Amino acid sequence: MTSPAPTLAAAPSADEVAAVECPVERAQLLSQLARTFGTLPSALAVLRRETLLELRATRPVSVVAQLTGVSPGRISQMTAGGAS
């Protein structure tokens, strides 16, 4: 018997994730949530982009990719255009 797939209702709220002070830990959590659920609610997707932009301000794409487990190309896509 297989366990049911997690639903977005089980995801933490954007406020809960935003409360994670360290941007590296926040980005790792958001990347884990994206892998688990396949898609993020819009508030979490916005928070993910903002967090990645925060990391990109002080780190090269390759380092952000390594820290978050996301490919450098995907990091570049998500942060294209800079701050919104």
SVG drawing of the C-alpha trace seen along z (x, -y; Angstrom):
<svg xmlns="http://www.w3.org/2000/svg" viewBox="-5 -46 35 48">
<polyline fill="none" stroke="black" stroke-width="0.4" points="0.0,0.0 1.4,-3.4 1.0,-6.5 -1.0,-9.3 0.8,-12.2 1.1,-15.3 -1.3,-18.1 -0.7,-21.8 -3.0,-22.1 -0.1,-20.5 2.3,-23.2 3.3,-25.9 2.0,-29.4 4.1,-32.1 4.2,-33.8 5.5,-30.7 8.3,-30.3 9.1,-34.0 9.7,-33.7 12.8,-31.6 15.4,-34.3 18.3,-32.8 17.8,-33.2 19.8,-30.1 17.6,-28.0 14.5,-29.7 15.5,-29.0 16.3,-25.4 12.9,-25.0 11.2,-26.6 13.1,-24.3 12.1,-21.3 8.5,-22.4 8.6,-22.9 10.1,-19.4 7.5,-17.8 4.4,-19.5 5.5,-20.1 4.2,-23.6 4.0,-26.3 1.0,-28.6 1.6,-32.0 2.6,-33.6 5.3,-30.9 6.5,-31.3 6.9,-35.0 8.7,-34.5 11.0,-31.9 11.9,-34.4 12.5,-37.2 14.7,-34.9 16.7,-33.8 17.2,-37.5 18.4,-38.1 20.9,-35.3 22.0,-36.4 22.8,-39.9 25.8,-38.4 26.5,-35.1 27.1,-33.9 24.4,-31.7 26.6,-28.6 26.8,-29.0 23.0,-29.7 22.4,-26.6 24.6,-24.4 23.0,-25.7 19.4,-25.2 19.8,-22.0 18.4,-23.9 20.2,-24.1 22.1,-27.3 19.9,-27.7 16.7,-27.5 18.1,-30.0 18.8,-32.4 15.3,-31.9 13.7,-32.6 15.8,-35.7 15.7,-37.2 14.8,-40.8 16.1,-41.5 13.9,-42.9 10.2,-43.5"/>
</svg>
